[in-house]
Amino acid sequence: MRRRLPAAGALAAVAGLLVTALATTQPAAAASAGPAVPFGSHQFPYAAGTLKPSGTQSALDQQVVATYKAWKSAFVKQNCGNGWYQVRSPDADHPYVAEGQGYGMVVTALMAGADADARKIFDGLVKYTLAHPSVNNSGLLAAEQDSSCKSVDGSDSATDGDLDVAYGLLLADRQWGSGGTYDYRSLAVKHIAAIKKSEVNSTTHLMLLGDWSGSGESHHWITRSSDWMIDHFRAFRTATGDSAWDTIRAAHQHLITSQQSKYASTTGLLADFVVSTDKTPRPASGKVLESSHDGDFGWNACRDPWRIGADAVTSGDAASLASARKINGWIKAKAGGDPNKIGTGYHLNGSAFENGDDMAFTAPFAVTALTDPGSQAWLDALWGKLAATPVNPKLYYGASVQLQSMIVASGNHWVP
């Protein structure tokens, strides 16, 4: 995202939807009907050979539920009336950011069945996103809101949030159908179309930073690695039937593979930002948007192991598996099998430039560990740290990445 406190990680970014396409007038679906894929049902097995943390499945699921309850208590709020729910972000540069609303929609849909209020919260998040459209494309979400839930700082979009909003709507359609207050599927398809129009570079087929970085803008040939959500692109292809999403997915997978090969052959790490996408894509040199570490594995790219790993275990795709395993092999050796030795910032050659401790960096490596048959002990060590680390109510970013990494690592992630 483009505006955030460096220590908060990528913030703004969750997607909004066309206000005029908002609620449908269809009669509400049977309110008592439960979700089609309740949390813990494990209806979608991962690719053959995928590890899972040691212990019973029930115990793993309960550890996720405990973390979810703490996350929900800390960050899911109704602070602005209007029937809205919001995910608050106390460590961001604004109280409410698009990224957070996207996280909320994905998490709430996945946790349905473990939380009886999941659909009510989800609909409140939908209502909030629809009420905060981007000024550039009303089918997208404005990236940042102040304490009064008023959009600020230009009211334009941030791509990662929009990707999760659309994905969350597809999950909701699968969970509850689209015959209630909101036609989730229709909203998802419209949101996906808006993403394609305003947040995808039509030349490179790579994600833009937001709908503000269109043709002619100085950041037009820059892309952010944490926006390369391969499983989302697969879901968008399925939902829309638009083969452009195959092209978009392939472009990002090629970029991941080539960036790892050219610039991080021993680590597999990706930079926060890749520049010159119209020529020879390369890691940023110094600050291009957020900090002097824009070309390093920092507060945006720290999510990449989770995103790449999630596609690897759900699709079994060879490219995603290879990319995830490269990252896993490096971090396991770098940390000596001890998750407590994972830092909070690395150059692409693997040397640390920041030695803090944050779930935003630690948790995603549990997902890449799933992909390596020889990493059971490492996975167990990571899971143990994640499960034992309480949610910090002041650190929305790390807690949100922690929870979603645990959802994947426990076998509860699925692609609609």
C-alpha positions as CSV (number, residue, x, y, z in Angstrom):
1,M,0.0,0.0,0.0
2,R,1.1,3.5,-0.5
3,R,0.7,5.3,2.8
4,R,1.5,3.6,6.1
5,L,3.7,3.6,9.1
6,P,6.8,1.5,8.2
7,A,6.3,-0.6,11.3
8,A,2.8,-1.4,10.5
9,G,3.4,-3.2,7.3
10,A,1.4,-2.7,4.2
11,L,-1.8,-1.2,5.3
12,A,-4.2,0.3,3.1
13,A,-5.8,-1.8,0.6
14,V,-9.1,-3.6,0.8
15,A,-11.5,-3.4,-1.9
16,G,-14.8,-1.7,-2.2
17,L,-17.7,-2.2,-4.4
18,L,-20.0,-0.3,-6.7
19,V,-22.3,1.5,-4.4
20,T,-25.1,1.3,-7.0
21,A,-24.5,-2.5,-7.2
22,L,-24.8,-2.9,-3.5
23,A,-27.7,-4.6,-1.8
24,T,-30.2,-6.7,-3.7
25,T,-33.9,-6.7,-3.2
26,Q,-34.1,-10.4,-3.1
27,P,-35.8,-11.9,0.0
28,A,-33.3,-12.9,2.6
29,A,-32.2,-16.5,2.5
30,A,-33.2,-18.7,5.3
31,A,-31.4,-17.0,8.2
32,S,-31.1,-20.4,10.0
33,A,-29.2,-22.0,7.1
34,G,-25.7,-22.8,8.2
35,P,-22.6,-22.3,6.1
36,A,-21.8,-24.8,3.3
37,V,-18.2,-25.1,4.4
38,P,-18.1,-24.7,8.1
39,F,-14.8,-24.1,9.7
40,G,-13.1,-27.3,10.6
41,S,-15.0,-29.4,8.0
42,H,-11.9,-29.8,5.9
43,Q,-13.9,-30.4,2.7
44,F,-11.0,-29.4,0.4
45,P,-7.9,-31.5,1.0
46,Y,-4.5,-30.0,0.2
47,A,-2.2,-31.2,-2.4
48,A,-0.7,-34.7,-1.9
49,G,2.4,-34.6,0.3
50,T,1.5,-31.4,2.2
51,L,2.5,-31.5,5.8
52,K,0.4,-30.3,8.7
53,P,1.5,-29.5,12.3
54,S,1.7,-32.5,14.6
55,G,-1.3,-33.1,16.9
56,T,-4.9,-34.0,16.4
57,Q,-6.9,-32.0,13.8
58,S,-9.4,-31.0,16.5
59,A,-6.6,-29.5,18.6
60,L,-5.2,-27.6,15.7
61,D,-8.6,-26.2,14.8
62,Q,-9.3,-25.2,18.4
63,Q,-6.0,-23.3,18.5
64,V,-7.1,-21.3,15.4
65,V,-10.5,-20.6,16.9
66,A,-8.8,-19.3,20.1
67,T,-6.7,-16.9,18.0
68,Y,-9.6,-15.9,16.0
69,K,-11.7,-15.0,19.1
70,A,-8.9,-12.8,20.4
71,W,-8.4,-11.2,17.0
72,K,-12.1,-10.5,16.7
73,S,-12.3,-9.0,20.2
74,A,-9.4,-6.7,19.5
75,F,-10.1,-5.5,16.0
76,V,-13.6,-6.1,14.8
77,K,-15.7,-3.1,15.8
78,Q,-18.9,-1.1,15.2
79,N,-17.6,2.3,15.9
80,C,-19.4,4.4,13.3
81,G,-23.0,3.2,13.4
82,N,-25.0,2.7,10.2
83,G,-25.0,-1.0,10.6
84,W,-21.3,-1.1,9.6
85,Y,-18.6,-3.4,10.9
86,Q,-15.0,-2.3,10.6
87,V,-11.6,-3.9,11.2
88,R,-9.6,-1.3,13.1
89,S,-5.9,-0.9,12.6
90,P,-4.3,0.9,15.6
91,D,-0.8,0.4,14.2
92,A,-1.6,1.9,10.8
93,D,-1.5,5.6,9.8
94,H,-5.3,5.6,9.9
95,P,-7.8,3.8,12.1
96,Y,-9.4,2.0,9.2
97,V,-7.7,0.8,6.1
98,A,-8.9,-1.2,3.1
99,E,-6.4,-4.0,3.7
100,G,-8.0,-4.6,7.1
101,Q,-11.6,-4.7,5.7
102,G,-10.4,-7.2,3.1
103,Y,-8.8,-9.3,5.9
104,G,-12.0,-9.1,7.8
105,M,-14.1,-10.3,5.0
106,V,-11.9,-13.3,4.1
107,V,-11.4,-14.3,7.8
108,T,-15.1,-14.0,8.7
109,A,-16.2,-16.1,5.7
110,L,-13.6,-18.8,6.5
111,M,-14.5,-18.9,10.2
112,A,-18.2,-19.3,9.6
113,G,-19.4,-22.3,11.6
114,A,-17.0,-21.5,14.4
115,D,-18.7,-18.1,14.9
116,A,-22.4,-17.9,14.9
117,D,-22.2,-14.2,14.0
118,A,-20.0,-14.6,11.0
119,R,-22.6,-13.7,8.4
120,K,-23.9,-10.7,10.4
121,I,-20.3,-9.4,10.7
122,F,-19.6,-10.1,7.0
123,D,-22.7,-8.2,5.9
124,G,-21.7,-5.3,8.1
125,L,-18.2,-5.3,6.4
126,V,-19.9,-5.4,3.0
127,K,-22.1,-2.4,3.9
128,Y,-19.0,-0.5,5.1
129,T,-17.0,-1.2,1.9
130,L,-20.0,-0.2,-0.3
131,A,-20.3,3.1,1.5
132,H,-16.6,4.0,0.9
133,P,-15.9,3.8,-2.8
134,S,-12.7,5.0,-4.4
135,V,-13.0,8.4,-6.2
136,N,-11.3,6.9,-9.3
137,N,-13.4,3.8,-9.7
138,S,-16.5,3.5,-7.6
139,G,-16.3,-0.3,-7.9
140,L,-13.2,-0.3,-5.7
141,L,-12.7,0.6,-2.0
142,A,-11.2,3.8,-0.8
143,A,-8.0,2.9,1.0
144,E,-8.1,4.9,4.3
145,Q,-10.7,6.3,6.7
146,D,-10.3,8.4,9.8
147,S,-11.7,7.9,13.3
148,S,-15.1,9.1,12.0
149,C,-15.0,6.5,9.2
150,K,-14.6,9.3,6.6
151,S,-12.4,8.5,3.6
152,V,-9.2,10.6,3.6
153,D,-5.9,11.0,1.8
154,G,-7.4,11.2,-1.7
155,S,-10.0,8.4,-1.3
156,D,-8.3,6.3,-3.9
157,S,-7.7,2.5,-3.8
158,A,-5.1,0.1,-2.6
159,T,-4.8,-3.1,-4.6
160,D,-4.3,-5.7,-1.9
161,G,-7.5,-4.7,-0.1
162,D,-9.5,-4.9,-3.2
163,L,-8.2,-8.4,-4.0
164,D,-9.3,-9.7,-0.6
165,V,-12.6,-8.0,-0.7
166,A,-13.5,-9.7,-4.0
167,Y,-12.1,-13.0,-2.8
168,G,-14.1,-12.7,0.5
169,L,-17.3,-12.1,-1.5
170,L,-16.7,-15.3,-3.5
171,L,-16.1,-17.2,-0.2
172,A,-19.4,-15.8,1.1
173,D,-21.3,-16.8,-2.0
174,R,-20.0,-20.4,-1.5
175,Q,-20.8,-20.3,2.2
176,W,-24.3,-18.7,2.2
177,G,-25.5,-18.3,-1.3
178,S,-26.4,-14.9,-2.8
179,G,-30.1,-14.7,-2.1
180,G,-30.0,-12.7,1.0
181,T,-29.4,-9.0,1.8
182,Y,-26.5,-8.9,-0.6
183,D,-25.9,-10.7,-3.9
184,Y,-22.4,-11.7,-3.0
185,R,-21.6,-13.2,-6.3
186,S,-22.8,-10.3,-8.4
187,L,-20.8,-7.9,-6.1
188,A,-17.7,-10.1,-6.4
189,V,-17.9,-10.2,-10.2
190,K,-18.3,-6.4,-10.4
191,H,-15.5,-5.9,-8.0
192,I,-13.2,-8.2,-10.0
193,A,-14.1,-6.3,-13.2
194,A,-13.1,-3.1,-11.5
195,I,-9.8,-4.6,-10.3
196,K,-9.1,-5.6,-13.9
197,K,-10.0,-2.2,-15.3
198,S,-8.1,0.0,-12.8
199,E,-5.6,-2.1,-10.8
200,V,-4.0,-4.3,-13.5
201,N,-1.4,-3.0,-15.9
202,S,-2.9,-3.7,-19.3
203,T,0.6,-4.0,-20.8
204,T,2.4,-6.2,-18.3
205,H,-0.6,-7.9,-16.8
206,L,0.9,-7.2,-13.4
207,M,-0.9,-5.6,-10.5
208,L,-0.7,-1.9,-10.1
209,L,-0.3,-0.3,-6.6
210,G,-3.9,1.1,-6.8
211,D,-6.3,2.8,-9.1
212,W,-4.2,6.0,-8.7
213,S,-1.2,4.6,-10.5
214,G,-2.6,4.4,-14.0
215,S,-0.9,5.2,-17.3
216,G,1.2,8.2,-17.2
217,E,1.5,8.2,-13.4
218,S,5.1,7.9,-12.1
219,H,4.5,4.6,-10.4
220,H,2.8,2.9,-13.3
221,W,5.6,0.5,-14.0
222,I,6.0,-0.6,-10.3
223,T,4.3,-3.6,-8.7
224,R,4.2,-4.8,-5.1
225,S,5.0,-8.4,-4.4
226,S,2.4,-8.8,-1.6
227,D,-0.3,-8.1,-4.3
228,W,0.7,-11.2,-6.2
229,M,-2.1,-13.4,-4.8
230,I,-2.1,-16.4,-7.2
231,D,-5.0,-18.3,-5.5
232,H,-7.1,-15.2,-5.8
233,F,-6.4,-15.0,-9.5
234,R,-7.5,-18.6,-9.9
235,A,-10.7,-17.9,-8.1
236,F,-11.4,-14.9,-10.2
237,R,-10.9,-16.9,-13.4
238,T,-13.4,-19.5,-12.1
239,A,-16.0,-16.9,-11.1
240,T,-15.9,-14.8,-14.2
241,G,-14.9,-17.3,-16.9
242,D,-12.5,-14.5,-18.1
243,S,-9.3,-16.1,-19.5
244,A,-7.5,-12.8,-18.8
245,W,-7.1,-14.0,-15.3
246,D,-5.0,-17.0,-16.6
247,T,-2.8,-14.5,-18.3
248,I,-2.5,-12.4,-15.2
249,R,-1.8,-15.4,-13.0
250,A,0.9,-16.7,-15.4
251,A,2.5,-13.2,-15.5
252,H,2.9,-13.1,-11.8
253,Q,4.1,-16.6,-11.4
254,H,6.7,-16.0,-14.1
255,L,7.8,-12.8,-12.3
256,I,8.1,-14.6,-8.9
257,T,10.2,-17.3,-10.5
258,S,12.4,-14.9,-12.4
259,Q,12.9,-12.5,-9.5
260,Q,13.9,-15.4,-7.2
261,S,16.3,-16.7,-9.9
262,K,18.0,-13.4,-10.8
263,Y,18.1,-11.6,-7.5
264,A,17.6,-14.1,-4.7
265,S,18.9,-17.4,-5.9
266,T,20.0,-18.6,-2.5
267,T,17.0,-17.3,-0.5
268,G,13.9,-17.1,-2.7
269,L,13.1,-13.8,-1.1
270,L,11.1,-11.1,-3.0
271,A,11.4,-7.4,-2.7
272,D,8.6,-5.2,-1.4
273,F,8.5,-3.4,-4.7
274,V,9.6,-4.4,-8.2
275,V,10.3,-1.6,-10.7
276,S,10.8,-1.2,-14.4
277,T,8.1,-3.8,-15.2
278,D,7.9,-2.4,-18.8
279,K,11.6,-3.3,-19.4
280,T,13.6,-5.6,-17.1
281,P,11.8,-6.0,-13.8
282,R,14.1,-5.6,-10.8
283,P,13.9,-4.9,-7.1
284,A,13.6,-1.2,-6.2
285,S,16.8,0.7,-5.5
286,G,16.2,2.6,-2.4
287,K,12.8,4.4,-1.7
288,V,10.2,4.4,-4.5
289,L,7.1,4.6,-2.3
290,E,7.6,3.8,1.4
291,S,11.1,3.5,2.7
292,S,14.8,3.0,1.8
293,H,14.1,-0.7,2.1
294,D,11.6,-0.9,-0.7
295,G,13.9,-3.2,-2.6
296,D,14.3,-5.6,0.4
297,F,12.2,-8.2,2.0
298,G,10.3,-5.9,4.3
299,W,6.9,-5.1,5.7
300,N,5.1,-5.8,2.5
301,A,6.9,-8.8,1.2
302,C,6.9,-10.5,4.6
303,R,3.4,-11.8,3.5
304,D,4.7,-13.4,0.4
305,P,5.5,-16.8,2.0
306,W,1.9,-17.1,3.1
307,R,0.5,-16.0,-0.2
308,I,2.8,-18.2,-2.3
309,G,2.4,-21.1,0.1
310,A,-1.4,-20.9,0.1
311,D,-1.5,-21.4,-3.6
312,A,1.1,-24.2,-3.5
313,V,-0.9,-26.3,-1.0
314,T,-4.3,-25.7,-2.5
315,S,-3.4,-26.0,-6.2
316,G,-0.3,-28.3,-6.1
317,D,1.1,-26.0,-8.8
318,A,4.7,-26.9,-9.6
319,A,5.9,-23.3,-9.9
320,S,4.3,-22.2,-6.6
321,L,5.6,-25.3,-4.9
322,A,9.2,-24.6,-6.1
323,S,9.0,-20.9,-5.0
324,A,7.6,-21.8,-1.6
325,R,10.2,-24.5,-1.0
326,K,13.1,-22.2,-2.0
327,I,12.0,-19.7,0.7
328,N,11.4,-22.4,3.2
329,G,14.8,-24.0,2.8
330,W,16.5,-20.7,3.3
331,I,14.7,-19.5,6.4
332,K,14.9,-22.9,8.1
333,A,18.7,-22.8,7.7
334,K,19.0,-19.1,8.5
335,A,17.1,-19.5,11.8
336,G,18.7,-22.8,12.6
337,G,15.3,-24.4,13.1
338,D,14.4,-21.8,15.8
339,P,11.5,-19.5,15.0
340,N,12.7,-17.1,17.7
341,K,15.6,-16.2,15.4
342,I,13.4,-14.9,12.6
343,G,14.0,-11.2,12.1
344,T,11.9,-8.3,10.8
345,G,13.7,-7.4,7.6
346,Y,16.1,-9.0,5.2
347,H,18.1,-8.0,2.2
348,L,17.5,-10.4,-0.7
349,N,20.9,-12.1,-0.1
350,G,19.5,-13.2,3.3
351,S,21.4,-10.8,5.6
352,A,19.2,-9.2,8.2
353,F,18.8,-5.4,8.4
354,E,16.3,-5.5,11.3
355,N,16.3,-8.0,14.2
356,G,12.9,-7.5,15.7
357,D,10.2,-10.1,16.5
358,D,6.9,-9.8,14.8
359,M,4.2,-12.2,13.7
360,A,4.0,-10.5,10.3
361,F,7.4,-12.0,9.5
362,T,7.3,-15.2,11.5
363,A,3.9,-16.6,10.8
364,P,4.0,-16.7,6.9
365,F,7.0,-19.1,7.1
366,A,4.7,-21.7,8.6
367,V,2.8,-21.8,5.3
368,T,5.9,-22.4,3.2
369,A,7.0,-25.1,5.7
370,L,3.9,-27.1,4.7
371,T,5.4,-27.7,1.3
372,D,8.5,-29.5,2.3
373,P,8.3,-33.2,3.4
374,G,11.5,-32.8,5.3
375,S,10.4,-29.8,7.4
376,Q,8.0,-31.5,10.0
377,A,10.1,-30.4,13.0
378,W,10.5,-26.9,11.6
379,L,6.8,-26.7,11.0
380,D,6.0,-27.9,14.5
381,A,8.4,-25.3,16.0
382,L,6.7,-22.6,14.0
383,W,3.2,-23.7,14.8
384,G,4.1,-23.9,18.5
385,K,5.2,-20.3,18.4
386,L,2.2,-19.1,16.5
387,A,-0.2,-20.9,18.8
388,A,1.5,-19.7,22.0
389,T,1.8,-16.1,20.9
390,P,-1.2,-14.0,22.2
391,V,-2.8,-11.5,19.9
392,N,-1.5,-8.1,20.7
393,P,-4.4,-5.6,20.6
394,K,-2.1,-2.8,19.5
395,L,-0.6,-4.8,16.5
396,Y,-3.4,-5.4,14.0
397,Y,-1.1,-6.1,11.2
398,G,1.0,-8.9,12.8
399,A,-2.1,-10.4,14.4
400,S,-4.0,-10.5,11.1
401,V,-1.2,-12.2,9.3
402,Q,-0.7,-14.6,12.2
403,L,-4.4,-15.7,12.2
404,Q,-4.6,-16.1,8.4
405,S,-1.3,-18.1,8.4
406,M,-2.7,-20.3,11.1
407,I,-5.9,-20.9,9.0
408,V,-3.8,-22.1,6.1
409,A,-1.3,-24.1,8.2
410,S,-4.2,-25.9,10.0
411,G,-5.7,-27.1,6.7
412,N,-8.7,-24.7,6.8
413,H,-7.9,-22.6,3.7
414,W,-9.9,-23.2,0.6
415,V,-10.4,-21.5,-2.8
416,P,-13.9,-20.8,-4.0
